[in-house]
Amino acid sequence: MLSTLELRHLIESAFLPLSCECRIDPGGSLHAQIFEPVTGRVELLVTGIPASSLSGNLAITKLIGDIRHDLKATHERRGLQRIR
């Protein structure tokens, strides 16, 4: 299993050039806030993901893909530029 620091780094770096801040609360839930680094505008907030479910590369990759999908849908609803 990855350390909390490694898990956070993988998730946070997956959304560049946007910024992402992850935290894992004492109960073991992961929370990720993705925001525009210049303005600080929050683009997406994801909460309550059990960190214990992210024990392998496949699970982490799926989570990142799901978050990207949600981020893209949010941008499309707002009429913003498409996220890759």
Biopython code that builds the backbone (N, CA, C, O; Angstrom):
import numpy as np
from Bio.PDB.StructureBuilder import StructureBuilder

atoms = [
    (1, "MET", "N", (0.843, -1.184, 0.000)),
    (1, "MET", "CA", (0.000, 0.000, 0.000)),
    (1, "MET", "C", (0.885, 1.243, 0.000)),
    (1, "MET", "O", (1.933, 1.279, 0.646)),
    (2, "LEU", "N", (0.448, 2.248, -0.730)),
    (2, "LEU", "CA", (1.180, 3.514, -0.803)),
    (2, "LEU", "C", (1.023, 4.307, 0.490)),
    (2, "LEU", "O", (0.018, 4.188, 1.190)),
    (3, "SER", "N", (2.011, 5.100, 0.784)),
    (3, "SER", "CA", (1.890, 5.997, 1.926)),
    (3, "SER", "C", (0.923, 7.118, 1.566)),
    (3, "SER", "O", (0.637, 7.356, 0.393)),
    (4, "THR", "N", (0.434, 7.790, 2.572)),
    (4, "THR", "CA", (-0.470, 8.920, 2.350)),
    (4, "THR", "C", (0.202, 9.980, 1.494)),
    (4, "THR", "O", (-0.432, 10.556, 0.610)),
    (5, "LEU", "N", (1.462, 10.239, 1.744)),
    (5, "LEU", "CA", (2.206, 11.238, 0.985)),
    (5, "LEU", "C", (2.298, 10.856, -0.492)),
    (5, "LEU", "O", (2.099, 11.700, -1.366)),
    (6, "GLU", "N", (2.600, 9.581, -0.773)),
    (6, "GLU", "CA", (2.694, 9.121, -2.161)),
    (6, "GLU", "C", (1.335, 9.190, -2.859)),
    (6, "GLU", "O", (1.246, 9.616, -4.011)),
    (7, "LEU", "N", (0.305, 8.780, -2.178)),
    (7, "LEU", "CA", (-1.041, 8.819, -2.741)),
    (7, "LEU", "C", (-1.450, 10.250, -3.069)),
    (7, "LEU", "O", (-1.974, 10.522, -4.149)),
    (8, "ARG", "N", (-1.210, 11.148, -2.144)),
    (8, "ARG", "CA", (-1.530, 12.562, -2.377)),
    (8, "ARG", "C", (-0.761, 13.109, -3.568)),
    (8, "ARG", "O", (-1.326, 13.820, -4.398)),
    (9, "HIS", "N", (0.520, 12.786, -3.659)),
    (9, "HIS", "CA", (1.343, 13.284, -4.758)),
    (9, "HIS", "C", (0.805, 12.795, -6.113)),
    (9, "HIS", "O", (0.708, 13.577, -7.059)),
    (10, "LEU", "N", (0.463, 11.526, -6.203)),
    (10, "LEU", "CA", (-0.058, 10.975, -7.456)),
    (10, "LEU", "C", (-1.338, 11.683, -7.886)),
    (10, "LEU", "O", (-1.488, 12.054, -9.050)),
    (11, "ILE", "N", (-2.238, 11.865, -6.962)),
    (11, "ILE", "CA", (-3.520, 12.500, -7.292)),
    (11, "ILE", "C", (-3.325, 13.978, -7.591)),
    (11, "ILE", "O", (-3.859, 14.483, -8.578)),
    (12, "GLU", "N", (-2.577, 14.672, -6.762)),
    (12, "GLU", "CA", (-2.397, 16.117, -6.960)),
    (12, "GLU", "C", (-1.692, 16.433, -8.271)),
    (12, "GLU", "O", (-2.033, 17.419, -8.925)),
    (13, "SER", "N", (-0.732, 15.634, -8.667)),
    (13, "SER", "CA", (0.000, 15.923, -9.903)),
    (13, "SER", "C", (-0.780, 15.522, -11.151)),
    (13, "SER", "O", (-0.408, 15.920, -12.254)),
    (14, "ALA", "N", (-1.838, 14.757, -11.008)),
    (14, "ALA", "CA", (-2.615, 14.286, -12.158)),
    (14, "ALA", "C", (-3.457, 15.378, -12.799)),
    (14, "ALA", "O", (-3.961, 15.185, -13.905)),
    (15, "PHE", "N", (-3.625, 16.510, -12.144)),
    (15, "PHE", "CA", (-4.541, 17.531, -12.651)),
    (15, "PHE", "C", (-3.856, 18.815, -13.103)),
    (15, "PHE", "O", (-4.512, 19.833, -13.325)),
    (16, "LEU", "N", (-2.545, 18.760, -13.234)),
    (16, "LEU", "CA", (-1.822, 19.925, -13.741)),
    (16, "LEU", "C", (-2.326, 20.264, -15.135)),
    (16, "LEU", "O", (-2.600, 19.331, -15.891)),
    (17, "PRO", "N", (-2.467, 21.498, -15.531)),
    (17, "PRO", "CA", (-1.986, 22.721, -14.901)),
    (17, "PRO", "C", (-2.892, 23.277, -13.803)),
    (17, "PRO", "O", (-2.556, 24.285, -13.182)),
    (18, "LEU", "N", (-4.039, 22.632, -13.554)),
    (18, "LEU", "CA", (-4.844, 23.043, -12.412)),
    (18, "LEU", "C", (-4.115, 22.612, -11.146)),
    (18, "LEU", "O", (-3.215, 21.774, -11.191)),
    (19, "SER", "N", (-4.503, 23.178, -10.041)),
    (19, "SER", "CA", (-3.937, 22.775, -8.759)),
    (19, "SER", "C", (-4.905, 21.830, -8.076)),
    (19, "SER", "O", (-6.121, 21.926, -8.247)),
    (20, "CYS", "N", (-4.351, 20.926, -7.306)),
    (20, "CYS", "CA", (-5.162, 19.973, -6.565)),
    (20, "CYS", "C", (-4.557, 19.813, -5.183)),
    (20, "CYS", "O", (-3.349, 19.630, -5.034)),
    (21, "GLU", "N", (-5.405, 19.883, -4.187)),
    (21, "GLU", "CA", (-4.972, 19.645, -2.808)),
    (21, "GLU", "C", (-5.774, 18.480, -2.266)),
    (21, "GLU", "O", (-7.004, 18.501, -2.278)),
    (22, "CYS", "N", (-5.075, 17.470, -1.795)),
    (22, "CYS", "CA", (-5.713, 16.290, -1.210)),
    (22, "CYS", "C", (-5.426, 16.242, 0.275)),
    (22, "CYS", "O", (-4.380, 16.686, 0.746)),
    (23, "ARG", "N", (-6.377, 15.695, 0.991)),
    (23, "ARG", "CA", (-6.147, 15.410, 2.404)),
    (23, "ARG", "C", (-6.901, 14.145, 2.756)),
    (23, "ARG", "O", (-7.908, 13.802, 2.137)),
    (24, "ILE", "N", (-6.400, 13.477, 3.740)),
    (24, "ILE", "CA", (-7.060, 12.287, 4.248)),
    (24, "ILE", "C", (-7.382, 12.553, 5.711)),
    (24, "ILE", "O", (-6.490, 12.799, 6.524)),
    (25, "ASP", "N", (-8.671, 12.501, 6.032)),
    (25, "ASP", "CA", (-9.074, 12.818, 7.400)),
    (25, "ASP", "C", (-8.783, 11.634, 8.328)),
    (25, "ASP", "O", (-8.482, 10.539, 7.853)),
    (26, "PRO", "N", (-8.869, 11.844, 9.630)),
    (26, "PRO", "CA", (-8.553, 10.780, 10.582)),
    (26, "PRO", "C", (-9.393, 9.515, 10.401)),
    (26, "PRO", "O", (-8.970, 8.426, 10.790)),
    (27, "GLY", "N", (-10.575, 9.658, 9.817)),
    (27, "GLY", "CA", (-11.433, 8.497, 9.581)),
    (27, "GLY", "C", (-11.048, 7.706, 8.342)),
    (27, "GLY", "O", (-11.624, 6.651, 8.075)),
    (28, "GLY", "N", (-10.066, 8.213, 7.575)),
    (28, "GLY", "CA", (-9.589, 7.501, 6.402)),
    (28, "GLY", "C", (-10.253, 7.895, 5.098)),
    (28, "GLY", "O", (-10.093, 7.203, 4.093)),
    (29, "SER", "N", (-11.002, 9.001, 5.093)),
    (29, "SER", "CA", (-11.638, 9.477, 3.861)),
    (29, "SER", "C", (-10.757, 10.493, 3.160)),
    (29, "SER", "O", (-10.196, 11.393, 3.784)),
    (30, "LEU", "N", (-10.649, 10.330, 1.853)),
    (30, "LEU", "CA", (-9.859, 11.245, 1.036)),
    (30, "LEU", "C", (-10.764, 12.359, 0.513)),
    (30, "LEU", "O", (-11.904, 12.115, 0.118)),
    (31, "HIS", "N", (-10.247, 13.567, 0.518)),
    (31, "HIS", "CA", (-10.944, 14.739, -0.006)),
    (31, "HIS", "C", (-9.986, 15.436, -0.966)),
    (31, "HIS", "O", (-8.822, 15.658, -0.633)),
    (32, "ALA", "N", (-10.468, 15.779, -2.147)),
    (32, "ALA", "CA", (-9.628, 16.452, -3.140)),
    (32, "ALA", "C", (-10.333, 17.712, -3.620)),
    (32, "ALA", "O", (-11.509, 17.683, -3.982)),
    (33, "GLN", "N", (-9.606, 18.805, -3.616)),
    (33, "GLN", "CA", (-10.114, 20.078, -4.110)),
    (33, "GLN", "C", (-9.261, 20.472, -5.306)),
    (33, "GLN", "O", (-8.045, 20.627, -5.190)),
    (34, "ILE", "N", (-9.911, 20.632, -6.463)),
    (34, "ILE", "CA", (-9.214, 21.003, -7.688)),
    (34, "ILE", "C", (-9.596, 22.445, -7.986)),
    (34, "ILE", "O", (-10.776, 22.797, -8.014)),
    (35, "PHE", "N", (-8.580, 23.272, -8.208)),
    (35, "PHE", "CA", (-8.853, 24.689, -8.385)),
    (35, "PHE", "C", (-7.896, 25.315, -9.383)),
    (35, "PHE", "O", (-6.831, 24.775, -9.683)),
    (36, "GLU", "N", (-8.308, 26.470, -9.888)),
    (36, "GLU", "CA", (-7.496, 27.241, -10.836)),
    (36, "GLU", "C", (-6.440, 27.966, -10.015)),
    (36, "GLU", "O", (-6.791, 28.729, -9.114)),
    (37, "PRO", "N", (-5.143, 27.751, -10.300)),
    (37, "PRO", "CA", (-4.101, 28.269, -9.418)),
    (37, "PRO", "C", (-3.985, 29.791, -9.373)),
    (37, "PRO", "O", (-3.590, 30.346, -8.347)),
    (38, "VAL", "N", (-4.317, 30.466, -10.455)),
    (38, "VAL", "CA", (-4.166, 31.926, -10.473)),
    (38, "VAL", "C", (-5.287, 32.600, -9.698)),
    (38, "VAL", "O", (-5.035, 33.473, -8.867)),
    (39, "THR", "N", (-6.524, 32.196, -9.966)),
    (39, "THR", "CA", (-7.673, 32.856, -9.339)),
    (39, "THR", "C", (-8.098, 32.197, -8.040)),
    (39, "THR", "O", (-8.742, 32.830, -7.203)),
    (40, "GLY", "N", (-7.742, 30.924, -7.862)),
    (40, "GLY", "CA", (-8.170, 30.189, -6.686)),
    (40, "GLY", "C", (-9.585, 29.638, -6.803)),
    (40, "GLY", "O", (-10.109, 29.059, -5.851)),
    (41, "ARG", "N", (-10.204, 29.815, -7.968)),
    (41, "ARG", "CA", (-11.578, 29.340, -8.178)),
    (41, "ARG", "C", (-11.624, 27.816, -8.085)),
    (41, "ARG", "O", (-10.891, 27.120, -8.787)),
    (42, "VAL", "N", (-12.484, 27.312, -7.221)),
    (42, "VAL", "CA", (-12.630, 25.870, -7.057)),
    (42, "VAL", "C", (-13.408, 25.329, -8.247)),
    (42, "VAL", "O", (-14.523, 25.769, -8.529)),
    (43, "GLU", "N", (-12.808, 24.375, -8.938)),
    (43, "GLU", "CA", (-13.423, 23.755, -10.109)),
    (43, "GLU", "C", (-14.216, 22.509, -9.716)),
    (43, "GLU", "O", (-15.258, 22.214, -10.301)),
    (44, "LEU", "N", (-13.711, 21.784, -8.718)),
    (44, "LEU", "CA", (-14.384, 20.558, -8.284)),
    (44, "LEU", "C", (-13.912, 20.197, -6.885)),
    (44, "LEU", "O", (-12.735, 20.334, -6.552)),
    (45, "LEU", "N", (-14.841, 19.740, -6.085)),
    (45, "LEU", "CA", (-14.530, 19.259, -4.741)),
    (45, "LEU", "C", (-15.067, 17.835, -4.637)),
    (45, "LEU", "O", (-16.256, 17.587, -4.842)),
    (46, "VAL", "N", (-14.180, 16.916, -4.318)),
    (46, "VAL", "CA", (-14.542, 15.507, -4.185)),
    (46, "VAL", "C", (-14.294, 15.116, -2.738)),
    (46, "VAL", "O", (-13.216, 15.368, -2.199)),
    (47, "THR", "N", (-15.288, 14.501, -2.107)),
    (47, "THR", "CA", (-15.148, 14.158, -0.689)),
    (47, "THR", "C", (-15.587, 12.724, -0.422)),
    (47, "THR", "O", (-16.313, 12.114, -1.207)),
    (48, "GLY", "N", (-15.129, 12.217, 0.694)),
    (48, "GLY", "CA", (-15.616, 10.946, 1.200)),
    (48, "GLY", "C", (-15.148, 9.696, 0.482)),
    (48, "GLY", "O", (-15.829, 8.672, 0.543)),
    (49, "ILE", "N", (-14.020, 9.739, -0.189)),
    (49, "ILE", "CA", (-13.500, 8.557, -0.872)),
    (49, "ILE", "C", (-12.697, 7.740, 0.133)),
    (49, "ILE", "O", (-11.747, 8.263, 0.717)),
    (50, "PRO", "N", (-13.045, 6.482, 0.352)),
    (50, "PRO", "CA", (-12.282, 5.677, 1.303)),
    (50, "PRO", "C", (-10.848, 5.464, 0.807)),
    (50, "PRO", "O", (-10.633, 4.823, -0.222)),
    (51, "ALA", "N", (-9.887, 5.994, 1.529)),
    (51, "ALA", "CA", (-8.486, 5.861, 1.131)),
    (51, "ALA", "C", (-8.063, 4.396, 1.084)),
    (51, "ALA", "O", (-7.166, 4.033, 0.323)),
    (52, "SER", "N", (-8.695, 3.565, 1.883)),
    (52, "SER", "CA", (-8.354, 2.141, 1.895)),
    (52, "SER", "C", (-8.693, 1.466, 0.567)),
    (52, "SER", "O", (-8.138, 0.412, 0.255)),
    (53, "SER", "N", (-9.592, 2.055, -0.218)),
    (53, "SER", "CA", (-9.962, 1.480, -1.511)),
    (53, "SER", "C", (-8.937, 1.814, -2.595)),
    (53, "SER", "O", (-9.043, 1.323, -3.719)),
    (54, "LEU", "N", (-7.948, 2.645, -2.267)),
    (54, "LEU", "CA", (-6.946, 3.092, -3.233)),
    (54, "LEU", "C", (-5.610, 2.402, -2.992)),
    (54, "LEU", "O", (-4.570, 3.057, -2.916)),
    (55, "SER", "N", (-5.642, 1.102, -2.875)),
    (55, "SER", "CA", (-4.435, 0.370, -2.515)),
    (55, "SER", "C", (-3.571, -0.040, -3.705)),
    (55, "SER", "O", (-2.445, -0.498, -3.515)),
    (56, "GLY", "N", (-4.076, 0.117, -4.923)),
    (56, "GLY", "CA", (-3.285, -0.288, -6.081)),
    (56, "GLY", "C", (-3.361, 0.720, -7.205)),
    (56, "GLY", "O", (-4.188, 1.631, -7.190)),
    (57, "ASN", "N", (-2.479, 0.541, -8.186)),
    (57, "ASN", "CA", (-2.428, 1.469, -9.316)),
    (57, "ASN", "C", (-3.744, 1.553, -10.072)),
    (57, "ASN", "O", (-4.159, 2.640, -10.475)),
    (58, "LEU", "N", (-4.402, 0.422, -10.269)),
    (58, "LEU", "CA", (-5.657, 0.407, -11.018)),
    (58, "LEU", "C", (-6.723, 1.243, -10.325)),
    (58, "LEU", "O", (-7.431, 2.007, -10.981)),
    (59, "ALA", "N", (-6.845, 1.109, -9.024)),
    (59, "ALA", "CA", (-7.840, 1.869, -8.267)),
    (59, "ALA", "C", (-7.538, 3.364, -8.304)),
    (59, "ALA", "O", (-8.453, 4.178, -8.430)),
    (60, "ILE", "N", (-6.269, 3.726, -8.197)),
    (60, "ILE", "CA", (-5.880, 5.141, -8.234)),
    (60, "ILE", "C", (-6.122, 5.717, -9.628)),
    (60, "ILE", "O", (-6.634, 6.828, -9.764)),
    (61, "THR", "N", (-5.754, 4.961, -10.658)),
    (61, "THR", "CA", (-5.971, 5.403, -12.036)),
    (61, "THR", "C", (-7.459, 5.577, -12.310)),
    (61, "THR", "O", (-7.858, 6.542, -12.963)),
    (62, "LYS", "N", (-8.281, 4.660, -11.821)),
    (62, "LYS", "CA", (-9.731, 4.769, -12.013)),
    (62, "LYS", "C", (-10.272, 6.008, -11.308)),
    (62, "LYS", "O", (-11.089, 6.737, -11.871)),
    (63, "LEU", "N", (-9.827, 6.246, -10.096)),
    (63, "LEU", "CA", (-10.275, 7.432, -9.367)),
    (63, "LEU", "C", (-9.914, 8.701, -10.134)),
    (63, "LEU", "O", (-10.753, 9.586, -10.297)),
    (64, "ILE", "N", (-8.687, 8.793, -10.599)),
    (64, "ILE", "CA", (-8.246, 9.972, -11.347)),
    (64, "ILE", "C", (-9.099, 10.134, -12.609)),
    (64, "ILE", "O", (-9.520, 11.244, -12.933)),
    (65, "GLY", "N", (-9.353, 9.038, -13.316)),
    (65, "GLY", "CA", (-10.201, 9.091, -14.505)),
    (65, "GLY", "C", (-11.617, 9.541, -14.183)),
    (65, "GLY", "O", (-12.198, 10.336, -14.922)),
    (66, "ASP", "N", (-12.175, 9.046, -13.096)),
    (66, "ASP", "CA", (-13.523, 9.455, -12.683)),
    (66, "ASP", "C", (-13.570, 10.937, -12.336)),
    (66, "ASP", "O", (-14.519, 11.635, -12.694)),
    (67, "ILE", "N", (-12.547, 11.414, -11.640)),
    (67, "ILE", "CA", (-12.507, 12.833, -11.268)),
    (67, "ILE", "C", (-12.355, 13.691, -12.526)),
    (67, "ILE", "O", (-13.010, 14.726, -12.649)),
    (68, "ARG", "N", (-11.500, 13.273, -13.456)),
    (68, "ARG", "CA", (-11.350, 14.015, -14.714)),
    (68, "ARG", "C", (-12.664, 14.077, -15.474)),
    (68, "ARG", "O", (-13.008, 15.110, -16.048)),
    (69, "HIS", "N", (-13.400, 12.967, -15.478)),
    (69, "HIS", "CA", (-14.706, 12.932, -16.142)),
    (69, "HIS", "C", (-15.657, 13.941, -15.495)),
    (69, "HIS", "O", (-16.335, 14.695, -16.192)),
    (70, "ASP", "N", (-15.703, 13.951, -14.168)),
    (70, "ASP", "CA", (-16.557, 14.897, -13.453)),
    (70, "ASP", "C", (-16.118, 16.342, -13.698)),
    (70, "ASP", "O", (-16.951, 17.236, -13.842)),
    (71, "LEU", "N", (-14.817, 16.558, -13.742)),
    (71, "LEU", "CA", (-14.285, 17.898, -13.992)),
    (71, "LEU", "C", (-14.662, 18.373, -15.391)),
    (71, "LEU", "O", (-15.062, 19.522, -15.578)),
    (72, "LYS", "N", (-14.535, 17.491, -16.360)),
    (72, "LYS", "CA", (-14.903, 17.821, -17.737)),
    (72, "LYS", "C", (-16.392, 18.155, -17.821)),
    (72, "LYS", "O", (-16.776, 19.131, -18.465)),
    (73, "ALA", "N", (-17.225, 17.347, -17.175)),
    (73, "ALA", "CA", (-18.668, 17.593, -17.184)),
    (73, "ALA", "C", (-18.997, 18.932, -16.524)),
    (73, "ALA", "O", (-19.872, 19.661, -16.993)),
    (74, "THR", "N", (-18.307, 19.247, -15.454)),
    (74, "THR", "CA", (-18.518, 20.530, -14.781)),
    (74, "THR", "C", (-18.154, 21.685, -15.710)),
    (74, "THR", "O", (-18.883, 22.673, -15.796)),
    (75, "HIS", "N", (-17.031, 21.557, -16.400)),
    (75, "HIS", "CA", (-16.604, 22.605, -17.331)),
    (75, "HIS", "C", (-17.568, 22.745, -18.498)),
    (75, "HIS", "O", (-17.856, 23.859, -18.934)),
    (76, "GLU", "N", (-18.064, 21.636, -19.004)),
    (76, "GLU", "CA", (-19.009, 21.697, -20.117)),
    (76, "GLU", "C", (-20.307, 22.373, -19.688)),
    (76, "GLU", "O", (-20.892, 23.136, -20.456)),
    (77, "ARG", "N", (-20.753, 22.100, -18.483)),
    (77, "ARG", "CA", (-21.966, 22.763, -17.979)),
    (77, "ARG", "C", (-21.757, 24.265, -17.835)),
    (77, "ARG", "O", (-22.678, 25.055, -18.044)),
    (78, "ARG", "N", (-20.549, 24.642, -17.479)),
    (78, "ARG", "CA", (-20.237, 26.065, -17.318)),
    (78, "ARG", "C", (-19.870, 26.722, -18.642)),
    (78, "ARG", "O", (-19.746, 27.945, -18.716)),
    (79, "GLY", "N", (-19.694, 25.910, -19.696)),
    (79, "GLY", "CA", (-19.312, 26.469, -21.000)),
    (79, "GLY", "C", (-17.854, 26.859, -21.059)),
    (79, "GLY", "O", (-17.485, 27.754, -21.819)),
    (80, "LEU", "N", (-17.013, 26.202, -20.269)),
    (80, "LEU", "CA", (-15.595, 26.543, -20.230)),
    (80, "LEU", "C", (-14.809, 25.684, -21.193)),
    (80, "LEU", "O", (-15.336, 24.743, -21.789)),
    (81, "GLN", "N", (-13.559, 26.017, -21.334)),
    (81, "GLN", "CA", (-12.649, 25.290, -22.202)),
    (81, "GLN", "C", (-12.538, 23.839, -21.767)),
    (81, "GLN", "O", (-12.553, 23.529, -20.576)),
    (82, "ARG", "N", (-12.428, 22.967, -22.740)),
    (82, "ARG", "CA", (-12.353, 21.528, -22.510)),
    (82, "ARG", "C", (-11.050, 21.152, -21.788)),
    (82, "ARG", "O", (-9.983, 21.687, -22.092)),
    (83, "ILE", "N", (-11.156, 20.224, -20.829)),
    (83, "ILE", "CA", (-10.017, 19.709, -20.090)),
    (83, "ILE", "C", (-9.563, 18.408, -20.740)),
    (83, "ILE", "O", (-10.392, 17.580, -21.117)),
    (84, "ARG", "N", (-8.272, 18.229, -20.872)),
    (84, "ARG", "CA", (-7.733, 16.987, -21.477)),
    (84, "ARG", "C", (-7.485, 15.939, -20.441)),
    (84, "ARG", "O", (-7.036, 14.841, -20.770)),
]
sb = StructureBuilder()
sb.init_structure("model")
sb.init_model(0)
sb.init_chain("A")
sb.init_seg("    ")
for serial, (resi, resn, name, xyz) in enumerate(atoms, 1):
    if name == "N":
        sb.init_residue(resn, " ", resi, " ")
    sb.init_atom(name, np.array(xyz, "f"), 0.0, 1.0, " ", f" {name:<3s}", serial, name[0])
structure = sb.get_structure()
